[in-house]
């Protein structure tokens, strides 16, 4: 499937979207990238598509959302937190989309 360039979308953003799309097969993530830059592209995509800005999520909700794309939801959750794309709330009981 080809990634169309939307109005106002930069060439770099279009290239990034194609790069992320290549990591999926039938809607599932085939592997978590080892290269940091590639993993960052994936994590940004996941944060933007799976989590709403300004909403709190329980750990279970985060895991369920991540499980829709890959079975290792714990690794993806950790990567998202380390990248600052998900933050734990002060009480530690929930997560919120960062950046």
ABEGO torsion letter per residue (X at the ends): XBBBBBBGBBAAAAAAAAAAAAABBGGBBABBBABAAAAAAAAAAAAAAABBBGBBBBAAAAAAAAAAABABAAAAAAAAAAAGABBBBAAGABBBBBX
